[in-house]
């Protein structure tokens, strides 16, 4: 089944093509001048554990675009399920969090996508009502995101883990050790914000990188790499290294939360520090030395995790407002 939804905005046409094939949904974005030939961009494929989940995601994407006044221009709409919940298939960033209020039987989820903060609330098992708030810059969006999470907790909502959602999450939503949870939840990260890390594996000695924790754009950077989240479900992106092809990752599957350097160009993981606490202690104030571009060097006896190199995808997400 294939459908195309389009929205005419001035002289430009925006749209999406969705094709359902078994357990896979193929997606292509459209952007072309009105009256001209259709042009497709950002092809991607979403694979699911069952045909039922793939069909559910197919319906989810259609409804999201209908809510943005996209009209069907090719194909036939599927049969929709009234007030269907899409919690297990909806698009999410690394910032996605899901809550439930056990006393009221309600849920709330929240996501942060660049300058957008998206909150959905409703009865458990339903779609709920979605509200999106857009900010002028990502710093304001991040602050609002954190404030809304605190408000949800005060309202009686309890953060749920990946297993409570049926294990269908593709994002890294796992129970993390206290050392890392405190670092984020109690805002300890602000003490280390903009400090530098140096002497990383594969980089020349003395090279420094300024770190930015809880970066709203980090999830999109990770999505554009060959990192296999399913193979390493307990790994969480910690910070980018400027424009360099590397990301710092934390393995939350271990109590000490070791820190790794994921080299996106090689699809390899190099151990930076076996303890998250010791990693934080090693960070320094900026010395004024400019990092710049550095040459890779051979590393011996560095533990690494090598993973397969899947085809790199250019993912483009559309956040909608209901």
Buried (B, 14 or more C-beta within 10 A) or exposed (E): EEBBBBBBEEEEBBBBBBBBEEBBBBBBBBEBEEEEEBEBEBBBEBEBEEEEBBBBBBBBBBBBBBEBEBEBBEBEEBEEEEEEBBBBBBBBBBBBBBBBBEEEEBBBBBBBBBBBBBBBBBEBEBBBEBEBBEBEEBEBBBEBBBEBBEEBEEEEBEBBEBEBBEEEBBBBBBEBBEBBEEBBBEEEBEEBEEBBBBEBBBBEEEBBBBBBBBBBBBBBBBBEBBBBBEEBBBBBBBBBBEEBBBBBBBBBBEEBBBBBBBBBEBBBBBBBBBBBEEBBEBBEEEEEEEBEEBEEEEEEEBEBBEBEEEEEBEBBBBBBEB
